[in-house]
Amino acid sequence: MTSSVRIITDSACDLPDALVQQLGIEVVPLFIRFGDDELIDREQLTTSQFWERCST
């Protein structure tokens, strides 16, 4: 009998996309709020954009 294991994490892990694809990791995106703006991490907001908005 064989069993399958999958690694699932949320987008706060900040793993590089290449590693996520290489290892077949499932990343569940978080919703991030800046004031009234609500964005989906990794879909509507990159890591660079996140840190840029945090600094303003």
N, CA, C and O atoms as a DFTB+ gen file, in Angstrom:
224 C
 N C O
     1  1       0.843      -1.176       0.000
     2  2       0.000       0.000       0.000
     3  2       0.895       1.249       0.000
     4  3       1.821       1.355       0.805
     5  1       0.617       2.169      -0.890
     6  2       1.370       3.418      -0.933
     7  2       0.480       4.552      -0.464
     8  3      -0.737       4.522      -0.647
     9  1       1.085       5.527       0.128
    10  2       0.326       6.700       0.554
    11  2       0.928       7.930      -0.102
    12  3       2.117       7.972      -0.419
    13  1       0.094       8.911      -0.293
    14  2       0.542      10.159      -0.897
    15  2       0.559      11.242       0.169
    16  3      -0.317      11.312       1.031
    17  1       1.560      12.067       0.086
    18  2       1.680      13.192       0.998
    19  2       1.850      14.446       0.158
    20  3       2.623      14.461      -0.800
    21  1       1.126      15.497       0.518
    22  2       1.281      16.788      -0.152
    23  2       1.629      17.825       0.883
    24  3       1.158      17.773       2.019
    25  1       2.441      18.748       0.493
    26  2       2.789      19.865       1.364
    27  2       1.913      21.044       0.968
    28  3       1.876      21.449      -0.194
    29  1       1.207      21.586       1.957
    30  2       0.333      22.741       1.747
    31  2       0.726      23.803       2.766
    32  3       0.909      23.510       3.947
    33  1       0.852      25.037       2.295
    34  2       1.203      26.145       3.180
    35  2       0.447      27.383       2.736
    36  3      -0.112      27.414       1.639
    37  1       0.427      28.399       3.578
    38  2      -0.170      29.654       3.133
    39  2       0.921      30.541       2.534
    40  3       2.112      30.258       2.659
    41  1       0.488      31.611       1.886
    42  2       1.429      32.444       1.140
    43  2       2.373      33.246       2.030
    44  3       3.295      33.881       1.517
    45  1       2.174      33.236       3.331
    46  2       3.105      33.917       4.233
    47  2       4.455      33.208       4.289
    48  3       5.422      33.761       4.813
    49  1       4.530      31.995       3.756
    50  2       5.794      31.244       3.782
    51  2       6.865      31.914       2.930
    52  3       8.055      31.728       3.185
    53  1       6.467      32.691       1.921
    54  2       7.399      33.387       1.031
    55  2       8.442      32.478       0.400
    56  3       9.595      32.877       0.235
    57  1       8.051      31.271       0.051
    58  2       8.946      30.377      -0.682
    59  2       9.074      30.876      -2.117
    60  3       8.099      31.375      -2.678
    61  1      10.241      30.754      -2.715
    62  2      10.403      31.158      -4.117
    63  2       9.516      30.306      -5.031
    64  3       9.347      29.108      -4.803
    65  1       8.959      30.931      -6.058
    66  2       8.073      30.225      -6.991
    67  2       8.744      28.995      -7.596
    68  3       8.099      27.963      -7.779
    69  1      10.034      29.100      -7.906
    70  2      10.743      27.964      -8.509
    71  2      10.744      26.757      -7.569
    72  3      10.561      25.625      -8.019
    73  1      10.946      26.986      -6.281
    74  2      10.952      25.899      -5.304
    75  2       9.555      25.308      -5.133
    76  3       9.398      24.092      -5.024
    77  1       8.551      26.166      -5.109
    78  2       7.159      25.714      -4.998
    79  2       6.820      24.783      -6.155
    80  3       6.224      23.725      -5.952
    81  1       7.196      25.172      -7.360
    82  2       6.918      24.349      -8.535
    83  2       7.738      23.065      -8.527
    84  3       7.218      21.992      -8.836
    85  1       9.003      23.167      -8.178
    86  2       9.893      22.000      -8.171
    87  2       9.397      20.921      -7.213
    88  3       9.437      19.735      -7.540
    89  1       8.935      21.322      -6.042
    90  2       8.509      20.366      -5.022
    91  2       7.010      20.085      -5.033
    92  3       6.528      19.253      -4.265
    93  1       6.269      20.778      -5.904
    94  2       4.826      20.558      -5.991
    95  2       4.079      20.993      -4.742
    96  3       3.106      20.357      -4.339
    97  1       4.537      22.077      -4.131
    98  2       3.912      22.591      -2.911
    99  2       2.660      23.380      -3.281
   100  3       2.675      24.186      -4.211
   101  1       1.589      23.145      -2.551
   102  2       0.336      23.891      -2.738
   103  2       0.385      25.120      -1.834
   104  3       0.552      24.994      -0.621
   105  1       0.238      26.308      -2.423
   106  2       0.266      27.551      -1.652
   107  2      -1.132      28.162      -1.655
   108  3      -1.682      28.483      -2.708
   109  1      -1.693      28.315      -0.467
   110  2      -3.017      28.920      -0.306
   111  2      -2.803      30.417      -0.071
   112  3      -2.160      30.800       0.907
   113  1      -3.335      31.267      -0.956
   114  2      -3.087      32.700      -0.818
   115  2      -3.868      33.316       0.344
   116  3      -5.011      32.950       0.614
   117  1      -3.223      34.251       1.012
   118  2      -3.862      35.017       2.078
   119  2      -4.446      36.300       1.505
   120  3      -3.985      36.799       0.479
   121  1      -5.453      36.824       2.171
   122  2      -5.972      38.145       1.847
   123  2      -5.209      39.148       2.702
   124  3      -5.070      38.966       3.912
   125  1      -4.716      40.205       2.067
   126  2      -3.933      41.226       2.762
   127  2      -4.660      42.552       2.626
   128  3      -5.098      42.925       1.537
   129  1      -4.783      43.258       3.740
   130  2      -5.474      44.551       3.729
   131  2      -4.511      45.693       3.995
   132  3      -3.662      45.635       4.884
   133  1      -4.675      46.728       3.195
   134  2      -4.021      48.011       3.405
   135  2      -5.139      49.036       3.414
   136  3      -5.631      49.420       2.353
   137  1      -5.550      49.484       4.590
   138  2      -6.686      50.399       4.679
   139  2      -7.931      49.725       4.140
   140  3      -8.332      48.670       4.632
   141  1      -8.548      50.326       3.132
   142  2      -9.755      49.759       2.520
   143  2      -9.441      48.793       1.381
   144  3     -10.344      48.134       0.865
   145  1      -8.181      48.701       0.987
   146  2      -7.784      47.800      -0.100
   147  2      -7.580      46.385       0.433
   148  3      -6.866      46.178       1.414
   149  1      -8.209      45.423      -0.216
   150  2      -8.005      44.016       0.130
   151  2      -7.460      43.309      -1.107
   152  3      -8.098      43.310      -2.160
   153  1      -6.286      42.708      -0.978
   154  2      -5.603      42.088      -2.107
   155  2      -5.290      40.633      -1.801
   156  3      -5.104      40.258      -0.643
   157  1      -5.232      39.816      -2.850
   158  2      -4.896      38.406      -2.699
   159  2      -3.392      38.256      -2.905
   160  3      -2.855      38.569      -3.968
   161  1      -2.728      37.767      -1.857
   162  2      -1.279      37.595      -1.894
   163  2      -0.876      36.663      -3.036
   164  3      -1.497      35.623      -3.257
   165  1       0.173      37.056      -3.754
   166  2       0.748      36.317      -4.891
   167  2      -0.106      36.379      -6.160
   168  3       0.375      36.038      -7.241
   169  1      -1.361      36.807      -6.041
   170  2      -2.207      36.930      -7.232
   171  2      -2.387      38.394      -7.616
   172  3      -2.327      38.742      -8.795
   173  1      -2.607      39.245      -6.628
   174  2      -2.802      40.668      -6.881
   175  2      -1.692      41.520      -6.272
   176  3      -1.680      42.740      -6.431
   177  1      -0.767      40.874      -5.578
   178  2       0.268      41.604      -4.858
   179  2       1.535      40.754      -4.794
   180  3       1.515      39.628      -4.298
   181  1       2.630      41.304      -5.299
   182  2       3.907      40.589      -5.213
   183  2       4.558      40.878      -3.862
   184  3       4.131      41.778      -3.138
   185  1       5.580      40.119      -3.535
   186  2       6.308      40.347      -2.287
   187  2       6.924      41.743      -2.273
   188  3       6.899      42.424      -1.247
   189  1       7.474      42.169      -3.400
   190  2       8.067      43.512      -3.497
   191  2       7.024      44.592      -3.271
   192  3       7.270      45.561      -2.553
   193  1       5.857      44.423      -3.885
   194  2       4.782      45.398      -3.707
   195  2       4.308      45.439      -2.256
   196  3       3.997      46.507      -1.729
   197  1       4.253      44.271      -1.616
   198  2       3.849      44.212      -0.216
   199  2       4.780      45.054       0.647
   200  3       4.318      45.889       1.425
   201  1       6.101      44.838       0.513
   202  2       7.058      45.566       1.346
   203  2       7.091      47.048       1.000
   204  3       7.313      47.887       1.873
   205  1       6.872      47.370      -0.260
   206  2       6.812      48.778      -0.657
   207  2       5.635      49.471       0.029
   208  3       5.771      50.589       0.526
   209  1       4.485      48.806       0.053
   210  2       3.307      49.400       0.694
   211  2       3.466      49.467       2.205
   212  3       2.931      50.378       2.838
   213  1       4.182      48.531       2.788
   214  2       4.424      48.560       4.239
   215  2       5.300      49.746       4.635
   216  3       5.183      50.268       5.744
   217  1       6.168      50.164       3.736
   218  2       7.103      51.244       4.058
   219  2       6.514      52.634       3.838
   220  3       7.140      53.632       4.197
   221  1       5.328      52.711       3.259
   222  2       4.722      54.033       3.012
   223  2       3.683      54.370       4.043
   224  3       3.079      55.441       3.983
